[in-house]
């Protein structure tokens, strides 16, 4: 069995969905299972409509118009999704009455995108000669916790998926399953978080014991750097789970950070492919990752970071000082990435400063606290990083030559990444310069 996940741009319209049909046909002998995102732009439209409704302006017009365009392009019955449209309108009206879009209602709203797209895709496939059936993920065992906006499947999901799959999916149909959404055991709709359909797909791959999980997107696999910044960025043929996890976490745009966990647990290879160039071999991600002749594997970056610094003489020779600091940060739900300490100060990065007020106040008990924003973590990843003599010199020479100032530096604990902090405004200089030094030099 082969699990294939298609992202929003891969199922954007009839033209793209036709490519998906041909790809599925070419893999018919491997018993494909499709996990799909919403059509491109629909999730954003749903969430924007939710925010407008919370301000008293319920308007489903844009969503319905976008979805109708795909419906029409694919030749589906024009009223096929009318019950969903009515439900979206009702929900937006409800949100506008209470003037509040809770995480729970936003999940309910955002989930319509995938619920509609899988029905369009299955209908299109069936009319074009591939018998397919749409499934909501929860009917196939994707039951989650109640963490709305970032739900995770309840333990034992693998066995549950397999049982439900065997019970509900006929051997002669190609199942098209919703990515992104789940339900709690109490029946409330949840989502796994933005861009989370990859994660849904690897959960299904793990549950169904797939031979491989293919992630179909719009680039030729995972690239050596963001191609919108580096025109010579190239596709990476192989990489390890550990490398891919670091890249996803540090802002690599192709995979969602949680994607690999279910695949790692069951040792299922994940292959990233391009729907627009299906003949390209893409990137295969496995436990071992194969041989990589390059010094590093890829360069990722995460913009919009904030740095919290605490300066305090209380730190001097005080066991437990950092434990107290992290206790506060944990309680205030501040997610820390890079850390660097000296005898009298500690600096930590986190994703943005929008929710730091509470933490700042609480941290003042330890010393002088300051926050700076608009910083970027750049991360050079590769399993060869740990044995590479002169890598640091190459990286920092390239940065010096392009006049980029470096603030914090950290060599990841697992020794496969070298990360540092720069100004957001320097990213466009730094990433191409590094790529040049590490891949072209
Ligand atoms: N449709 C959802 C989003 O746009 C999930 C996904 O595409 O992976 O975030």
Boltz pocket constraint, residues with backbone or C-beta under 6 A from the ligand:
constraints:
  - pocket:
      binder: B
      contacts: [[A, 7], [A, 8], [A, 37], [A, 38], [A, 43], [A, 44], [A, 113], [A, 179], [A, 180], [A, 193], [A, 194], [A, 195], [A, 196], [A, 197], [A, 198]]
      max_distance: 6.0
